Amino acid sequence: MNAEHTSTKKRIWPRIGVIVLILAAFVIGRMTVRQAAPDHAHDEDQDAPAGRVEVWTCSMHPQVRQPEPGSCPICAMDLIPVEDDEDEFEDDEDVVRLRVSPRAAALMEIQTWPAERRSVEVELRSFGRIDFNEARLVDVVARSAGYIERLHANFNLQRVEKGDVLAEIFSPDVTMAMRELLVAQPRGGETLASARARLVRMGVSSEQIDEVLETGEVPRTYRIYSSVDGVVKIIGEREGQWLREGGRIVQLADLSTVWVQLEAFETELPWVAAGRPVHFTAQAYPGEEFEGEVVYVEPVLNPRTRTVRFRAEVPNPDGRLKPGLFVRGTLHAPTATLAAEDADEHAEHAGHAGHAGHEMQDETPIVVPASAPLITGRRALVYIRVPDAEQPTFEPRHVVLGPRAGAYYVVRDGLEEGDLVVVHGQFKIDSELQIRGRPSMMAPEGEAPPDHHHGPDEHADMEEPRVVVDPEEVPADFSRQIGAVLESYLKLSDAMADDDFDASMANLRAMHNRLLEVDGDLLAGEARSVWEEIEASLHPPQHEMIEKDDLEGLRKPFEPLTRAMIRAVEGFGGEVVGQMNVMHCPMAFDFEGADWLQKDDAVRNPYFGAVMFRCGEVRRSLGSE
């Protein structure tokens, strides 16, 4: 009995304990509700915010709207609350304007900058080399027939000084003229002067003529002297060879001045003009800076590199700047110069270039920070803050942009001095207009914003046309060269994903150099035509990237560079390159989306870097189809 009683007690007491706990929780809960009710009512009456949180959105993707907190379905960032404030967003139905509350403007982190007239100096960086000044090349020629009995300047790049003997020439005509000189000596007067002048015309120096008159003897040869300090660039004839009248003995290069040969990308051409100063450094002389002046800009664009060569003339009194040295050049050009050129052009078209041009030349151009314009294709748009509005109000303004001047854009038309231009937060303004179906940068006609939840097949019409090249027409050597370009591209992409600007620029330049080394002569027929088209599309984005000063500037042209690289790899990579993944980020460039290439499928996003390092997916693979 005792055992059964004990067992029954063990079964009953736990049940009693559970019942007691439930009753205690119920009583405490009732007490808590009764005690908290007055405080809660007080909070609603006294401390409740003006608007309730009813909608949650993403700070980067304002088109996302959810009734409760959570994560953005696009980028997985935490959603932020949007207050139910009737005045927060309000469109003006007569004009395309967006009016927001001061609190909303603060949440959107909108910043403005006044458009201003400013002479901003453009700094163009370029690589080049020292070259001979072709305008100071001197051909030393025989002015009478003969042969070279002795050649003193007998090897290329031999240094010579003014007055050095270059060659000793035997010439029957010169020998005869010297004898006539001695015959004319006793007569003097015009007869002697005429005989002397004839020898000078035949290339005999005044010193040698005086020697003949003093000694009374005719030498076997006459001497040719250097008229400049420089080096022997070309040897025309060797010792013992017969020279016709006018035959070149040697060509001398005067090194007292040299040329610096540089290249400018086609986007930089508005700033390159004769007369502009150029500063440059050479690795041979670290810490020293040299200066010259642009003397000529070639009139033809290189279709392969999309560059134009220009040259500067530089004094070289001590001869330290040797032809062949590589240099880094910097050309400075003020935007005021561009404004003056524009003024002259407008005045000329107006038919009164004189007076009107003079008045406009004193005006510097209107500039805005480079972060202000939203640029898509040929369109450029800025958002400006409407003055004297009760609440922050913004409207779009289409502008005509001139060249980029460092951290600024020149604005040719569309803005007036003092307009408050949005330099930060303009994408959020544009997104809000899209949501409301109003005209915006991404939706010019006010159509609804696009659906950004793409599947892989939905991008098919956005891809570059597939390259179809017969593999037998692509030699393995050519594929290896494409592989070298691709290697630098992949390193560039990884450096951008790691937010490493210096490494990005180093790999970008390496890629550009390797592209220049690709030998298109290895191809023939249709394959060569296809490659030339692809090569022409590879250079411009690289040139645009090279002139950028930050990672954000690199990322936009990286997208067309990738499209061209996909075509190059697909058409000419062959088995040398192997399989390559085409990655896709649907969020890049305000949901336009962008691709990049990787060997593996571990996403490393070059368009966002650390902000969204793993945003993306494998769209397709090259070399596996």
C-alpha positions as CSV (number, residue, x, y, z in Angstrom):
1,M,0.0,0.0,0.0
2,N,2.7,2.4,0.9
3,A,4.4,1.9,-2.5
4,E,1.1,2.5,-4.4
5,H,0.4,5.7,-2.3
6,T,3.8,7.0,-3.0
7,S,3.4,6.4,-6.7
8,T,0.1,8.1,-6.8
9,K,1.5,11.2,-5.0
10,K,4.3,11.3,-7.6
11,R,1.7,11.5,-10.4
12,I,-0.6,14.0,-8.7
13,W,1.8,16.7,-7.4
14,P,3.2,17.6,-10.8
15,R,-0.3,18.2,-12.2
16,I,-1.2,20.3,-9.2
17,G,2.0,22.4,-9.8
18,V,1.0,23.0,-13.4
19,I,-2.5,24.1,-12.4
20,V,-1.1,26.5,-9.8
21,L,1.3,28.1,-12.3
22,I,-1.4,28.7,-14.8
23,L,-3.7,30.3,-12.2
24,A,-0.8,32.4,-11.0
25,A,0.0,33.6,-14.5
26,F,-3.7,34.5,-15.1
27,V,-3.9,36.5,-11.9
28,I,-0.6,38.4,-12.5
29,G,-1.6,39.1,-16.1
30,R,-5.0,40.6,-15.0
31,M,-3.2,42.7,-12.5
32,T,-0.7,43.9,-15.0
33,V,-3.3,44.8,-17.6
34,R,-5.3,46.8,-15.0
35,Q,-2.2,48.6,-13.7
36,A,-0.8,49.3,-17.2
37,A,-4.1,50.4,-18.8
38,P,-4.0,54.0,-17.4
39,D,-0.3,54.4,-18.4
40,H,-1.0,53.1,-21.9
41,A,-3.9,55.5,-22.3
42,H,-1.7,58.3,-21.2
43,D,0.9,57.3,-23.7
44,E,-1.6,57.5,-26.5
45,D,-2.9,60.8,-25.4
46,Q,0.4,62.4,-24.5
47,D,3.4,60.7,-26.1
48,A,2.1,59.1,-29.3
49,P,3.9,60.3,-32.5
50,A,2.0,62.5,-35.0
51,G,1.8,59.6,-37.5
52,R,1.6,55.9,-37.1
53,V,4.1,53.6,-38.8
54,E,2.0,51.8,-41.4
55,V,4.4,51.3,-44.2
56,W,8.0,50.0,-44.2
57,T,10.4,50.6,-47.1
58,C,14.0,50.1,-48.1
59,S,16.3,53.1,-48.1
60,M,18.0,51.9,-51.3
61,H,14.8,50.7,-53.0
62,P,11.9,53.0,-52.2
63,Q,9.6,51.1,-54.5
64,V,9.5,48.4,-51.9
65,R,6.4,48.9,-49.6
66,Q,5.4,46.4,-46.9
67,P,2.9,46.7,-44.0
68,E,5.3,45.3,-41.5
69,P,9.0,45.3,-40.7
70,G,11.4,42.9,-42.3
71,S,14.1,42.6,-44.9
72,C,14.2,44.0,-48.4
73,P,13.3,41.2,-50.9
74,I,15.9,42.7,-53.3
75,C,19.0,43.4,-51.2
76,A,18.1,41.9,-47.8
77,M,18.7,45.2,-46.0
78,D,16.5,46.0,-43.0
79,L,13.4,48.0,-43.9
80,I,12.8,51.4,-42.4
81,P,9.5,53.0,-41.3
82,V,7.6,55.5,-43.5
83,E,5.4,57.7,-41.3
84,D,1.8,58.1,-42.4
85,D,2.2,61.8,-43.1
86,E,-0.1,63.2,-45.7
87,D,2.3,66.0,-46.5
88,E,5.4,63.9,-46.8
89,F,5.0,63.2,-50.5
90,E,2.9,65.3,-52.8
91,D,3.1,65.8,-56.5
92,D,2.2,69.0,-58.3
93,E,-0.2,68.0,-61.0
94,D,0.6,70.9,-63.3
95,V,4.3,70.4,-63.5
96,V,6.6,67.5,-62.7
97,R,7.5,68.3,-59.1
98,L,7.9,66.4,-56.0
99,R,7.2,68.1,-52.6
100,V,8.3,66.4,-49.4
101,S,8.3,67.3,-45.8
102,P,11.5,68.5,-44.1
103,R,11.6,65.2,-42.2
104,A,11.3,63.2,-45.4
105,A,14.0,65.3,-47.0
106,A,16.3,64.5,-44.1
107,L,15.5,60.8,-44.3
108,M,16.3,60.8,-48.0
109,E,19.6,62.6,-47.2
110,I,19.1,65.1,-49.9
111,Q,22.0,67.6,-50.4
112,T,22.1,70.5,-52.9
113,W,24.8,72.6,-54.4
114,P,24.4,75.9,-56.2
115,A,25.3,75.9,-59.9
116,E,28.1,78.4,-60.3
117,R,30.3,80.0,-62.8
118,R,33.8,78.8,-62.0
119,S,37.0,78.4,-63.9
120,V,37.8,74.8,-63.0
121,E,41.1,73.5,-64.1
122,V,41.1,70.1,-65.9
123,E,44.0,67.8,-65.2
124,L,44.6,65.3,-68.0
125,R,47.0,62.5,-67.2
126,S,48.8,60.6,-70.0
127,F,51.7,58.3,-70.6
128,G,54.2,58.9,-73.4
129,R,57.9,59.0,-74.3
130,I,60.6,61.4,-75.3
131,D,61.3,61.6,-79.0
132,F,63.6,63.5,-81.4
133,N,62.5,66.9,-82.4
134,E,62.0,66.3,-86.0
135,A,61.9,70.0,-86.7
136,R,65.6,70.1,-85.7
137,L,66.9,67.2,-87.7
138,V,69.9,68.3,-89.9
139,D,70.9,66.5,-93.1
140,V,74.6,66.9,-93.9
141,V,74.9,66.5,-97.7
142,A,77.7,66.7,-100.3
143,R,77.4,69.9,-102.4
144,S,79.7,68.5,-105.0
145,A,80.3,65.1,-106.3
146,G,83.1,63.0,-104.8
147,Y,83.8,60.1,-102.5
148,I,84.3,59.8,-98.7
149,E,87.9,59.3,-98.0
150,R,87.4,59.3,-94.2
151,L,84.2,59.2,-92.2
152,H,84.5,60.4,-88.6
153,A,80.8,60.1,-87.7
154,N,80.7,56.4,-88.4
155,F,78.1,54.9,-86.0
156,N,74.5,55.7,-85.1
157,L,73.7,57.8,-82.0
158,Q,77.4,58.9,-81.9
159,R,77.5,62.2,-80.0
160,V,78.9,65.2,-81.8
161,E,79.4,68.8,-80.9
162,K,79.2,71.9,-83.1
163,G,82.4,72.2,-85.1
164,D,83.4,68.5,-85.0
165,V,84.7,67.0,-88.2
166,L,82.2,64.6,-89.6
167,A,83.9,63.5,-92.8
168,E,86.8,64.2,-95.2
169,I,85.7,64.3,-98.9
170,F,87.8,64.1,-102.1
171,S,86.1,66.0,-104.9
172,P,87.7,66.8,-108.2
173,D,85.4,69.8,-108.6
174,V,86.5,71.2,-105.2
175,T,90.1,70.6,-106.0
176,M,89.7,72.6,-109.3
177,A,88.0,75.4,-107.5
178,M,90.8,75.7,-104.9
179,R,93.4,76.0,-107.7
180,E,91.3,78.8,-109.2
181,L,91.3,80.4,-105.8
182,L,95.1,80.5,-105.7
183,V,95.2,81.9,-109.3
184,A,92.7,84.7,-108.3
185,Q,94.6,85.5,-105.0
186,P,97.1,88.0,-106.6
187,R,94.4,89.8,-108.5
188,G,92.3,90.3,-105.3
189,G,89.1,92.3,-105.5
190,E,86.0,90.8,-107.1
191,T,87.9,88.0,-108.7
192,L,89.1,86.6,-105.4
193,A,85.7,87.2,-103.7
194,S,84.0,85.3,-106.6
195,A,86.4,82.3,-106.3
196,R,85.9,82.3,-102.5
197,A,82.1,82.4,-102.8
198,R,82.2,79.4,-105.2
199,L,84.0,77.3,-102.7
200,V,81.6,78.2,-99.9
201,R,78.7,77.1,-102.2
202,M,80.5,73.8,-102.7
203,G,80.5,73.2,-98.9
204,V,84.1,74.3,-98.1
205,S,84.3,76.2,-94.8
206,S,85.8,79.7,-94.5
207,E,88.6,78.3,-92.2
208,Q,89.7,75.8,-94.9
209,I,89.7,78.6,-97.6
210,D,91.9,80.7,-95.4
211,E,94.3,77.8,-95.0
212,V,94.6,77.4,-98.7
213,L,95.3,81.1,-99.2
214,E,97.9,81.1,-96.3
215,T,99.8,77.9,-97.4
216,G,99.4,78.3,-101.1
217,E,98.7,74.5,-101.4
218,V,95.7,72.6,-102.5
219,P,94.8,69.8,-100.0
220,R,93.7,66.4,-101.3
221,T,90.4,66.6,-99.3
222,Y,88.1,69.1,-97.7
223,R,86.4,68.6,-94.3
224,I,82.7,68.6,-93.5
225,Y,81.9,70.0,-90.0
226,S,78.9,69.6,-87.7
227,S,76.7,72.7,-87.4
228,V,74.9,71.5,-84.3
229,D,75.3,69.7,-81.0
230,G,73.5,66.4,-81.1
231,V,73.8,62.8,-82.2
232,V,74.2,60.9,-85.5
233,K,70.7,59.6,-86.3
234,I,71.3,58.2,-89.8
235,I,74.5,57.4,-91.7
236,G,73.9,57.9,-95.4
237,E,77.1,56.5,-97.0
238,R,80.2,54.7,-95.7
239,E,84.0,55.4,-96.3
240,G,85.0,54.8,-99.9
241,Q,81.6,55.3,-101.4
242,W,81.0,57.7,-104.2
243,L,78.7,60.7,-103.4
244,R,76.6,62.4,-106.0
245,E,75.9,66.1,-105.6
246,G,73.2,66.3,-102.9
247,G,73.9,62.9,-101.5
248,R,73.4,62.5,-97.7
249,I,76.5,61.8,-95.7
250,V,74.8,61.7,-92.2
251,Q,71.7,63.0,-90.5
252,L,72.1,64.8,-87.2
253,A,69.6,65.2,-84.4
254,D,69.8,68.4,-82.4
255,L,68.9,67.5,-78.8
256,S,68.8,71.0,-77.4
257,T,65.0,70.6,-77.6
258,V,63.1,67.3,-77.6
259,W,59.5,66.3,-78.2
260,V,57.3,64.5,-75.7
261,Q,54.9,62.3,-77.5
262,L,51.6,61.8,-75.6
263,E,48.1,60.5,-76.2
264,A,44.7,61.8,-75.3
265,F,41.5,59.8,-75.2
266,E,38.7,61.1,-77.5
267,T,36.7,62.3,-74.5
268,E,39.6,64.5,-73.6
269,L,40.1,66.2,-76.9
270,P,38.2,69.5,-76.0
271,W,41.0,70.2,-73.6
272,V,44.0,69.5,-75.8
273,A,45.2,72.4,-77.9
274,A,48.5,74.0,-79.0
275,G,50.0,76.4,-76.6
276,R,48.8,74.6,-73.4
277,P,51.5,73.8,-70.8
278,V,52.4,70.2,-70.1
279,H,54.2,69.0,-66.9
280,F,55.8,65.6,-66.9
281,T,58.1,63.3,-64.8
282,A,60.5,60.6,-65.9
283,Q,61.4,57.5,-63.9
284,A,65.0,58.2,-64.7
285,Y,64.8,61.4,-62.6
286,P,62.5,60.8,-59.6
287,G,61.3,63.9,-57.8
288,E,62.0,66.2,-60.7
289,E,59.3,67.8,-62.9
290,F,59.9,69.1,-66.4
291,E,57.7,71.5,-68.4
292,G,56.9,72.0,-72.0
293,E,54.3,73.3,-74.3
294,V,51.9,71.6,-76.7
295,V,53.0,72.4,-80.2
296,Y,50.9,70.0,-82.3
297,V,47.8,67.8,-82.1
298,E,47.5,65.2,-84.8
299,P,44.3,65.5,-86.9
300,V,43.6,61.8,-87.1
301,L,42.1,59.5,-84.4
302,N,43.7,56.1,-84.0
303,P,40.7,53.7,-84.6
304,R,42.3,50.9,-82.6
305,T,43.2,52.7,-79.4
306,R,40.6,55.5,-79.8
307,T,43.3,58.1,-79.0
308,V,44.8,61.1,-80.6
309,R,48.5,61.8,-80.3
310,F,49.8,65.2,-79.4
311,R,53.3,66.5,-78.7
312,A,55.0,69.0,-76.5
313,E,58.3,70.7,-77.2
314,V,60.6,70.7,-74.2
315,P,64.0,72.5,-73.7
316,N,66.8,70.1,-73.1
317,P,69.9,72.2,-72.6
318,D,71.9,69.6,-70.6
319,G,70.8,66.7,-72.8
320,R,69.3,64.7,-69.9
321,L,66.0,64.0,-71.6
322,K,67.0,61.2,-73.9
323,P,64.8,60.0,-76.7
324,G,63.0,56.8,-75.7
325,L,62.5,57.6,-72.0
326,F,59.0,56.9,-70.8
327,V,57.3,59.8,-69.0
328,R,54.0,60.6,-67.2
329,G,52.5,63.8,-68.5
330,T,49.9,66.1,-67.0
331,L,48.1,68.7,-69.1
332,H,46.3,71.5,-67.3
333,A,43.5,73.4,-69.0
334,P,41.1,75.9,-67.4
335,T,37.4,75.6,-68.3
336,A,37.4,79.4,-69.0
337,T,39.4,78.6,-72.1
338,L,36.6,76.2,-73.2
339,A,34.0,78.9,-72.6
340,A,35.9,81.4,-74.7
341,E,36.1,78.8,-77.6
342,D,32.4,78.2,-77.3
343,A,31.7,81.9,-77.3
344,D,33.7,82.4,-80.5
345,E,31.8,79.5,-82.1
346,H,28.4,80.8,-81.1
347,A,29.3,84.3,-82.2
348,E,30.6,83.1,-85.6
349,H,27.4,81.2,-86.2
350,A,25.4,84.3,-85.3
351,G,27.3,86.4,-87.8
352,H,29.0,88.8,-85.5
353,A,32.1,87.1,-84.2
354,G,33.8,90.3,-83.3
355,H,31.8,92.2,-80.7
356,A,29.6,89.4,-79.3
357,G,32.5,87.0,-79.1
358,H,34.5,89.6,-77.1
359,E,31.7,90.0,-74.6
360,M,31.2,86.3,-74.0
361,Q,34.9,85.5,-73.6
362,D,34.9,87.1,-70.2
363,E,32.3,84.6,-68.9
364,T,33.4,81.4,-67.2
365,P,31.2,78.4,-67.8
366,I,28.5,77.1,-65.4
367,V,29.7,74.0,-63.6
368,V,28.0,71.4,-61.3
369,P,29.6,68.6,-59.2
370,A,30.0,65.4,-61.3
371,S,27.7,63.6,-58.9
372,A,24.7,65.8,-59.8
373,P,23.7,64.6,-63.4
374,L,21.8,61.4,-64.0
375,I,23.1,60.3,-67.4
376,T,21.6,57.6,-69.5
377,G,22.7,57.4,-73.1
378,R,22.3,60.8,-74.7
379,R,20.1,62.2,-71.9
380,A,21.3,64.0,-68.9
381,L,19.0,65.2,-66.1
382,V,19.5,67.0,-62.8
383,Y,17.1,67.7,-60.0
384,I,16.9,71.2,-58.6
385,R,15.3,72.5,-55.5
386,V,12.5,75.0,-56.3
387,P,13.3,78.3,-54.5
388,D,10.8,80.0,-52.1
389,A,8.7,76.8,-51.6
390,E,7.1,76.3,-48.2
391,Q,8.3,72.7,-48.2
392,P,11.3,71.2,-49.9
393,T,10.2,70.8,-53.5
394,F,12.2,69.4,-56.4
395,E,11.8,69.3,-60.1
396,P,13.8,67.6,-62.9
397,R,15.7,69.7,-65.4
398,H,17.2,68.4,-68.7
399,V,20.7,69.7,-69.3
400,V,23.2,69.7,-72.1
401,L,26.6,68.7,-70.6
402,G,30.0,69.7,-71.9
403,P,33.2,67.9,-71.0
404,R,33.9,66.6,-67.5
405,A,36.4,68.8,-65.7
406,G,37.8,66.7,-62.9
407,A,35.1,66.6,-60.1
408,Y,32.8,68.9,-62.2
409,Y,30.7,68.8,-65.4
410,V,30.5,71.9,-67.6
411,V,26.9,72.7,-68.3
412,R,26.3,74.1,-71.8
413,D,22.6,74.6,-71.4
414,G,19.7,74.0,-69.0
415,L,20.8,75.7,-65.8
416,E,21.3,79.2,-64.6
417,E,23.8,80.4,-62.1
418,G,22.5,79.9,-58.5
419,D,20.1,77.0,-59.3
420,L,20.3,74.6,-56.3
421,V,21.2,71.2,-57.8
422,V,20.7,68.0,-55.9
423,V,24.1,66.3,-55.6
424,H,23.0,63.5,-53.2
425,G,19.6,61.8,-53.0
426,Q,18.6,62.3,-56.6
427,F,18.1,58.6,-57.2
428,K,15.6,58.5,-54.3
429,I,13.7,61.4,-55.8
430,D,13.7,59.7,-59.2
431,S,12.5,56.5,-57.7
432,E,9.6,58.2,-55.9
433,L,8.5,59.8,-59.2
434,Q,8.7,56.4,-60.9
435,I,6.5,54.9,-58.2
436,R,3.9,57.6,-58.8
437,G,4.0,57.1,-62.6
438,R,5.4,60.6,-63.2
439,P,8.1,61.3,-65.8
440,S,11.6,60.6,-64.4
441,M,15.1,59.8,-65.6
442,M,14.4,56.0,-65.7
443,A,10.9,56.4,-67.0
444,P,10.8,59.5,-69.3
445,E,7.2,59.1,-70.3
446,G,5.9,58.4,-66.8
447,E,5.3,54.8,-67.3
448,A,5.2,52.5,-64.3
449,P,8.6,51.4,-62.9
450,P,9.8,48.0,-64.3
451,D,9.4,44.8,-62.4
452,H,12.8,44.1,-60.9
453,H,12.3,40.5,-59.9
454,H,13.8,39.1,-63.1
455,G,14.3,35.5,-63.8
456,P,17.3,34.4,-65.8
457,D,15.3,34.0,-69.0
458,E,13.9,37.5,-68.7
459,H,17.4,39.0,-69.4
460,A,17.9,37.1,-72.7
461,D,16.8,40.1,-74.8
462,M,19.2,42.4,-72.9
463,E,22.4,40.4,-73.6
464,E,24.9,41.2,-76.3
465,P,24.4,39.2,-79.5
466,R,26.3,35.9,-79.3
467,V,29.5,35.8,-81.3
468,V,29.7,33.0,-83.9
469,V,33.2,32.4,-85.1
470,D,34.5,29.1,-86.6
471,P,36.9,27.8,-84.0
472,E,39.2,26.6,-86.7
473,E,39.7,30.2,-87.8
474,V,41.1,31.2,-84.3
475,P,44.7,30.1,-83.7
476,A,45.7,29.0,-80.2
477,D,48.2,31.8,-80.0
478,F,45.4,34.4,-80.5
479,S,43.3,32.7,-77.8
480,R,46.2,32.8,-75.4
481,Q,46.5,36.6,-76.1
482,I,42.7,36.9,-75.3
483,G,43.3,34.9,-72.2
484,A,46.0,37.4,-71.0
485,V,43.6,40.2,-71.5
486,L,40.9,38.2,-69.6
487,E,43.3,37.5,-66.7
488,S,43.8,41.3,-66.1
489,Y,40.1,41.8,-66.4
490,L,39.4,39.2,-63.7
491,K,41.9,40.9,-61.4
492,L,40.3,44.2,-62.1
493,S,36.9,42.9,-61.2
494,D,38.1,41.4,-58.0
495,A,39.9,44.6,-57.0
496,M,36.7,46.6,-57.6
497,A,34.8,44.1,-55.5
498,D,37.4,44.5,-52.7
499,D,37.0,48.4,-53.0
500,D,40.7,48.7,-53.8
501,F,41.1,51.7,-56.2
502,D,44.9,51.5,-56.6
503,A,44.8,47.8,-57.5
504,S,41.9,48.4,-59.8
505,M,43.8,51.1,-61.7
506,A,46.9,48.9,-61.9
507,N,45.0,46.0,-63.4
508,L,43.1,48.3,-65.7
509,R,46.3,49.6,-67.2
510,A,47.7,46.1,-67.5
511,M,44.5,45.0,-69.3
512,H,44.9,48.0,-71.7
513,N,48.5,47.1,-72.4
514,R,47.7,43.5,-73.0
515,L,44.9,44.5,-75.4
516,L,47.3,46.5,-77.4
517,E,49.5,43.5,-77.7
518,V,46.8,41.3,-79.3
519,D,47.9,40.6,-82.8
520,G,44.8,40.8,-85.1
521,D,47.0,39.7,-88.1
522,L,46.8,36.2,-86.7
523,L,43.1,36.2,-87.9
524,A,41.7,36.3,-91.4
525,G,38.4,36.7,-93.2
526,E,35.2,37.0,-91.2
527,A,37.0,36.2,-87.9
528,R,39.2,39.2,-88.3
529,S,36.3,41.5,-89.1
530,V,34.4,40.3,-86.0
531,W,37.5,40.8,-83.8
532,E,38.1,44.3,-85.1
533,E,34.5,45.2,-84.2
534,I,34.9,43.8,-80.7
535,E,38.3,45.4,-80.2
536,A,36.9,48.8,-81.1
537,S,34.3,48.4,-78.4
538,L,36.9,47.4,-75.7
539,H,39.0,50.5,-75.9
540,P,36.5,53.4,-75.1
541,P,35.3,52.1,-71.7
542,Q,38.9,51.5,-70.6
543,H,39.8,55.0,-71.6
544,E,36.9,56.4,-69.7
545,M,37.9,54.3,-66.6
546,I,41.5,55.4,-66.7
547,E,40.5,59.1,-66.3
548,K,38.4,58.4,-63.2
549,D,39.5,59.3,-59.7
550,D,37.4,57.0,-57.6
551,L,35.7,53.5,-57.6
552,E,32.3,54.9,-58.3
553,G,33.6,56.4,-61.5
554,L,35.1,53.0,-62.5
555,R,31.9,51.1,-62.1
556,K,29.7,52.6,-64.8
557,P,32.1,52.0,-67.7
558,F,32.9,48.6,-66.3
559,E,29.5,47.4,-67.6
560,P,30.1,48.1,-71.3
561,L,33.7,46.8,-70.9
562,T,32.2,43.5,-69.6
563,R,29.8,43.2,-72.5
564,A,32.7,43.5,-74.9
565,M,34.8,41.0,-72.9
566,I,32.0,38.5,-73.0
567,R,31.9,38.7,-76.7
568,A,35.7,38.4,-76.9
569,V,35.8,35.4,-74.7
570,E,32.8,33.7,-76.3
571,G,34.2,34.2,-79.8
572,F,37.9,33.9,-79.4
573,G,38.7,32.4,-76.0
574,G,38.5,28.8,-77.1
575,E,39.8,26.0,-74.9
576,V,42.6,28.2,-73.8
577,V,40.3,30.3,-71.7
578,G,38.1,27.4,-70.5
579,Q,34.7,27.8,-68.8
580,M,33.7,31.2,-67.6
581,N,30.7,32.2,-65.6
582,V,28.6,35.3,-66.6
583,M,27.4,36.7,-63.3
584,H,24.5,39.1,-63.0
585,C,23.5,41.8,-60.4
586,P,19.9,42.9,-61.0
587,M,20.3,45.9,-58.7
588,A,23.2,47.6,-60.4
589,F,22.5,51.1,-61.9
590,D,19.0,51.5,-60.4
591,F,17.9,48.0,-61.4
592,E,19.0,48.2,-65.0
593,G,21.2,45.3,-64.0
594,A,24.8,44.5,-65.0
595,D,27.0,41.5,-65.7
596,W,30.6,40.6,-65.0
597,L,32.8,37.5,-65.6
598,Q,34.2,35.1,-63.0
599,K,35.9,31.7,-63.1
600,D,34.0,30.4,-60.1
601,D,30.4,30.9,-58.9
602,A,31.2,32.5,-55.5
603,V,29.7,36.0,-56.0
604,R,32.1,38.9,-55.7
605,N,30.1,42.0,-56.9
606,P,32.3,44.6,-58.5
607,Y,29.5,47.1,-58.8
608,F,28.8,47.4,-55.1
609,G,31.9,46.1,-53.3
610,A,31.6,45.6,-49.6
611,V,28.1,47.2,-49.6
612,M,26.6,44.2,-51.2
613,F,29.5,41.9,-51.9
614,R,27.4,38.7,-52.4
615,C,24.6,40.3,-54.5
616,G,24.3,38.4,-57.8
617,E,23.9,35.1,-59.4
618,V,25.2,33.0,-62.3
619,R,23.3,33.8,-65.4
620,R,25.1,31.4,-67.8
621,S,28.4,29.8,-68.5
622,L,30.7,30.4,-71.5
623,G,32.5,27.4,-72.9
624,S,30.0,24.9,-71.6
625,E,27.4,25.0,-74.3
